[in-house]
Amino acid sequence: MQLPAISATAVPADAYLLDVREDDEWAAGHAPGAVHLPMMQVPARLEEIPRDAEVVVVCRVGGRSSQVVSYLLNNGFTNVVNLDGGMQDWAASGREVVAGDGQPGRVI
């Protein structure tokens, strides 16, 4: 099955960006306004993921996030898409990356 996906440049400013990377990756750098929910915690925290807005799921390169998108689709979500290329493409396309302390971040 082809998963729904979006490019970093096409993500709307008001999208709900769900970052499923680990704590150290998140702290090093993430998209402003993103919500951190590590991949392994998704099943226990499904109720925190909105069903009434487009949810863009992101990891470092798109592998883990595609697994999360597949999981969410299999659990009744219809509003989730994978960020093609993950945070690496996000940063490469010139989108802002911030660290945990608000300083410029980096993708690790």
C-alpha positions in Angstrom: 0.0 0.0 0.0 1.3 3.5 -0.9 1.2 5.7 2.2 0.1 9.3 1.9 3.1 11.6 1.9 4.0 15.2 1.7 7.2 17.1 0.8 8.8 19.4 3.4 8.2 22.4 1.2 4.4 21.6 0.9 3.7 21.3 4.6 1.3 24.1 5.5 2.3 26.4 8.4 -0.7 25.3 10.4 -0.2 21.6 10.1 0.0 19.4 13.2 3.6 18.1 13.0 4.1 14.9 15.0 7.8 14.2 15.6 8.3 10.5 16.5 12.0 10.6 17.0 13.8 9.8 20.2 14.5 12.4 22.9 18.1 13.1 21.9 17.1 13.7 18.3 14.3 16.0 19.3 16.5 18.0 21.7 19.2 18.5 19.0 16.7 20.0 16.6 13.0 20.0 15.6 10.6 22.0 13.6 9.1 25.0 15.4 5.6 24.1 16.8 6.1 20.4 16.3 4.8 18.0 18.9 7.2 15.3 20.3 5.8 11.8 20.7 8.4 9.1 20.5 7.4 6.2 18.1 7.3 3.6 20.8 4.8 5.7 22.9 2.3 6.2 20.1 0.1 3.1 20.8 -0.3 4.2 24.5 -1.0 7.8 23.6 -3.3 7.6 20.6 -5.8 9.9 22.2 -3.3 12.8 22.1 -3.2 12.7 18.3 -5.9 14.9 16.7 -8.4 13.4 14.3 -9.8 16.7 13.1 -6.7 18.3 11.5 -4.0 17.1 9.0 -1.3 15.3 11.0 2.2 15.3 9.3 4.3 12.6 10.9 8.1 13.1 10.8 11.3 11.3 11.9 14.9 11.7 10.7 14.6 10.4 7.1 11.0 9.0 6.9 11.3 5.3 7.9 10.0 5.4 11.4 7.3 8.0 10.5 6.1 5.8 7.7 5.6 3.0 10.2 3.7 5.3 12.5 1.5 6.5 9.6 0.7 2.9 8.7 -0.1 2.1 12.3 -2.4 5.1 12.6 -4.2 4.3 9.3 -4.7 0.8 10.6 -6.2 2.3 13.8 -8.9 4.4 12.1 -7.0 7.6 11.4 -7.7 9.1 8.0 -5.9 12.4 8.4 -2.2 11.4 8.6 0.6 11.8 6.1 4.3 11.0 6.1 6.9 13.7 5.7 9.0 12.6 2.8 12.7 12.6 3.6 12.0 13.5 7.3 13.8 16.2 9.2 16.8 15.9 6.9 14.7 17.1 3.9 13.0 19.6 6.1 16.3 21.2 7.0 17.7 20.8 3.5 14.7 22.7 2.0 15.4 25.7 4.2 12.6 25.1 6.8 13.5 26.3 10.3 15.0 23.9 12.8 15.2 24.8 16.5 16.8 23.2 19.5 15.2 22.5 22.9 16.5 25.8 24.2 15.1 27.8 21.3 18.5 28.2 19.6 19.1 27.1 16.0 19.0 23.3 15.9 20.5 20.5 13.9 19.2 17.2 12.6 21.1 14.2 14.1 
